[in-house]
Amino acid sequence: MKKANKTIIKNVAYDYKISDFLTQLNKGAFLTTQYAGENNVMTIGWAQIGIIWRKPVMMVLVRKSRYTKTLLDGSKEFTVSVPLNCDKQKELAYCGTVSGKNEDKISAQKLELLDSEKINTPCLNMPGLHYECMVLYQTEIKLSELDEIVNDTWYQDGDTHTMYFAEIVNTRLVEK
Ligand SMILES: Cc1cc2nc3c(=O)[nH]c(=O)nc-3n(C[C@H](O)[C@H](O)[C@H](O)COP(=O)(O)O)c2cc1C
């Protein structure tokens, strides 16, 4: 007999299992945006969690070519979902190569949305850590001020990242 999947959702501190966050980030995490009735998910591999302005802050880097940037600049909020104890590499690869400009990735990958508690943007309903983030500050990387080797390695095509510094207003652990 198949056991019913019981979902347990717990509120946790922003730094709960932070080393698991970093380990999984290396393989990818999901950044979800919502604006003007539309949702989109993209894969991220670069992010930081820390303290700035006495607040817990998540910093993510989004290139200007990403559809995510359009939604993020409209809503000024996002969620980050970090899968733990489940294999989402197929979904991460898809959301990391296909653009929401052309596809509804959420339907295509049968990703389930889960309402957030403190912001309008949902997270993804999967086992793992889920961060609700509200943008405090954003700035585009200035190539003229960047280390030359980093510049040559990452920005030869001029597709610069915008760095979004966002307050982590809620963190939840989803277990199934
Ligand atoms: C493992 C992995 C990590 C990635 N990390 C980032 C990232 O941190 N920032 C970024 O702008 N793009 C990153 N990408 C690329 C975007 O996920 C990809 O271009 C995506 O298709 C953009 O989707 P969108 O146009 O719907 O926003 C990553 C891709 C992969 C596979």
The ligand as an SDF file (V2000), in Angstrom:
LIG
                    3D

 31 33  0  0  0  0  0  0  0  0999 V2000
   23.3440   25.4630  -11.9000 C   0  0  0  0  0  0  0  0  0  0  0  0
   22.9310   26.7850  -12.5140 C   0  0  0  0  0  0  0  0  0  0  0  0
   23.1280   27.9580  -11.8050 C   0  0  0  0  0  0  0  0  0  0  0  0
   22.7480   29.1920  -12.3440 C   0  0  0  0  0  0  0  0  0  0  0  0
   22.9320   30.3380  -11.6020 N   0  0  0  0  0  0  0  0  0  0  0  0
   22.5460   31.5490  -12.0930 C   0  0  0  0  0  0  0  0  0  0  0  0
   22.6740   32.7250  -11.2910 C   0  0  0  0  0  0  0  0  0  0  0  0
   23.0990   32.6960  -10.1260 O   0  0  0  0  0  0  0  0  0  0  0  0
   22.3130   33.9190  -11.8710 N   0  0  0  0  0  0  0  0  0  0  0  0
   21.8260   34.0040  -13.1580 C   0  0  0  0  0  0  0  0  0  0  0  0
   21.5120   35.1120  -13.6330 O   0  0  0  0  0  0  0  0  0  0  0  0
   21.6640   32.8810  -13.9110 N   0  0  0  0  0  0  0  0  0  0  0  0
   21.9920   31.6630  -13.4120 C   0  0  0  0  0  0  0  0  0  0  0  0
   21.8180   30.5140  -14.1520 N   0  0  0  0  0  0  0  0  0  0  0  0
   21.2100   30.6090  -15.5070 C   0  0  0  0  0  0  0  0  0  0  0  0
   19.6770   30.8140  -15.4670 C   0  0  0  0  0  0  0  0  0  0  0  0
   19.0790   29.9130  -14.5520 O   0  0  0  0  0  0  0  0  0  0  0  0
   19.0860   30.5650  -16.8850 C   0  0  0  0  0  0  0  0  0  0  0  0
   19.6280   31.4810  -17.7940 O   0  0  0  0  0  0  0  0  0  0  0  0
   17.5820   30.5950  -16.9070 C   0  0  0  0  0  0  0  0  0  0  0  0
   17.1580   30.0060  -18.1200 O   0  0  0  0  0  0  0  0  0  0  0  0
   16.9990   32.0010  -16.7700 C   0  0  0  0  0  0  0  0  0  0  0  0
   15.6010   31.8830  -16.7540 O   0  0  0  0  0  0  0  0  0  0  0  0
   14.6160   33.1160  -16.9820 P   0  0  0  0  0  0  0  0  0  0  0  0
   14.9510   33.7490  -18.3230 O   0  0  0  0  0  0  0  0  0  0  0  0
   13.2510   32.4560  -17.0010 O   0  0  0  0  0  0  0  0  0  0  0  0
   14.8020   34.0450  -15.8520 O   0  0  0  0  0  0  0  0  0  0  0  0
   22.1750   29.2590  -13.6380 C   0  0  0  0  0  0  0  0  0  0  0  0
   21.9800   28.0710  -14.3660 C   0  0  0  0  0  0  0  0  0  0  0  0
   22.3430   26.8510  -13.8120 C   0  0  0  0  0  0  0  0  0  0  0  0
   22.1030   25.5830  -14.5990 C   0  0  0  0  0  0  0  0  0  0  0  0
  1  2  1  0
  2  3  1  0
  2 30  2  0
  3  4  2  0
  4  5  1  0
  4 28  1  0
  5  6  2  0
  6  7  1  0
  6 13  1  0
  7  8  2  0
  7  9  1  0
  9 10  1  0
 10 11  2  0
 10 12  1  0
 12 13  2  0
 13 14  1  0
 14 15  1  0
 14 28  1  0
 15 16  1  0
 16 17  1  0
 16 18  1  0
 18 19  1  0
 18 20  1  0
 20 21  1  0
 20 22  1  0
 22 23  1  0
 23 24  1  0
 24 25  2  0
 24 26  1  0
 24 27  1  0
 28 29  2  0
 29 30  1  0
 30 31  1  0
M  END
$$$$
